[in-house]
Amino acid sequence: MDGNFLDAILLTITTFISIPFILSVNILTYLVIKKIEALNKVEFLTDFQKRMTTLVVSVGLFVVFYFYKISNLEVLTLSLFISPISYNYVLKRILKMAGISYKSHDIKIF
């Protein structure tokens, strides 16, 4: 593969999506879910509750990023839809290899 081809792909990706937004959504969602589960002490959140938490965190960060002009509207909108997908197909596998999951009680966040 030619280095210019890879450079063009990376430039296109960073032009149309906001990596900081995607990472912020995934990390903050993880921390919020862990905190909610720590407060519940007994039961885990259902998949629907996790999805709603992700939605609330995503929309909140969307407003913050847009309000402070960290990214433009088009980039944030695309990144809003990519963030849960990036978690499911990339970050979840990395966390699993590291032995970290939502269901592990041995990790104390707060």
C-alpha positions as CSV (number, residue, x, y, z in Angstrom):
1,M,0.0,0.0,0.0
2,D,1.1,3.5,-0.8
3,G,1.6,5.9,2.1
4,N,-0.3,8.6,0.3
5,F,-3.3,6.4,0.1
6,L,-3.3,5.8,3.8
7,D,-2.7,9.5,4.4
8,A,-5.7,10.3,2.2
9,I,-7.9,7.8,4.1
10,L,-6.9,9.3,7.5
11,L,-7.4,12.8,6.3
12,T,-10.9,11.9,5.1
13,I,-11.8,10.2,8.3
14,T,-10.6,13.1,10.5
15,T,-12.3,15.6,8.2
16,F,-15.8,14.0,8.5
17,I,-15.8,12.7,12.0
18,S,-14.7,14.0,15.4
19,I,-12.5,11.5,17.2
20,P,-12.5,13.5,20.4
21,F,-16.4,13.5,20.4
22,I,-16.6,9.8,19.8
23,L,-14.1,9.0,22.5
24,S,-15.8,11.4,24.9
25,V,-19.2,9.8,24.4
26,N,-17.8,6.3,24.9
27,I,-15.8,7.1,28.0
28,L,-18.4,9.2,29.6
29,T,-21.1,6.7,28.9
30,Y,-19.0,4.0,30.4
31,L,-18.4,6.0,33.5
32,V,-22.0,7.0,33.9
33,I,-23.2,3.4,33.6
34,K,-20.6,2.2,36.1
35,K,-21.7,4.9,38.5
36,I,-25.4,4.1,38.1
37,E,-24.7,0.4,38.7
38,A,-22.6,1.2,41.8
39,L,-25.5,3.2,43.2
40,N,-28.0,0.4,42.4
41,K,-25.6,-2.1,44.2
42,V,-27.7,-5.1,43.3
43,E,-28.8,-5.2,39.7
44,F,-27.2,-4.4,36.3
45,L,-28.8,-2.0,33.8
46,T,-30.7,-3.6,31.0
47,D,-29.6,-3.1,27.4
48,F,-32.4,-0.6,26.9
49,Q,-31.3,1.4,29.9
50,K,-27.7,1.4,28.6
51,R,-28.9,2.6,25.2
52,M,-30.9,5.4,26.8
53,T,-27.9,6.4,28.9
54,T,-25.8,6.5,25.8
55,L,-28.4,8.6,24.0
56,V,-28.6,11.1,26.9
57,V,-24.8,11.4,27.2
58,S,-24.4,11.7,23.4
59,V,-27.0,14.5,23.1
60,G,-25.5,16.3,26.1
61,L,-22.0,16.2,24.6
62,F,-23.4,17.1,21.2
63,V,-24.8,20.3,22.7
64,V,-21.5,21.1,24.6
65,F,-19.3,20.5,21.6
66,Y,-21.6,22.5,19.3
67,F,-22.1,25.3,21.9
68,Y,-18.3,25.7,22.4
69,K,-17.7,25.4,18.6
70,I,-15.4,22.4,19.0
71,S,-16.8,20.9,15.8
72,N,-19.3,21.9,13.2
73,L,-22.8,20.6,13.0
74,E,-22.3,18.1,10.1
75,V,-19.2,16.5,11.8
76,L,-20.9,16.2,15.1
77,T,-24.1,14.7,13.6
78,L,-22.1,12.0,11.8
79,S,-20.0,11.4,14.9
80,L,-23.2,11.1,17.0
81,F,-24.3,8.1,14.9
82,I,-20.8,6.6,14.7
83,S,-20.0,6.7,18.4
84,P,-22.2,3.7,19.5
85,I,-21.1,1.7,16.5
86,S,-17.4,2.4,17.3
87,Y,-18.0,1.2,20.8
88,N,-19.6,-2.1,19.7
89,Y,-17.1,-2.9,17.0
90,V,-13.8,-1.4,18.3
91,L,-13.7,-0.3,21.9
92,K,-15.7,-3.3,23.3
93,R,-13.2,-5.7,21.9
94,I,-10.3,-3.8,23.3
95,L,-11.9,-3.6,26.7
96,K,-12.7,-7.4,26.6
97,M,-9.0,-8.1,25.8
98,A,-8.1,-6.0,28.8
99,G,-10.6,-7.9,31.0
100,I,-12.8,-4.9,31.6
101,S,-16.6,-4.9,31.1
102,Y,-19.7,-3.2,32.4
103,K,-20.5,-6.3,34.4
104,S,-17.2,-6.6,36.3
105,H,-17.7,-5.4,39.9
106,D,-14.0,-5.3,40.7
107,I,-13.5,-2.0,39.0
108,K,-14.2,1.0,41.2
109,I,-14.8,4.2,39.3
110,F,-15.9,6.6,42.0
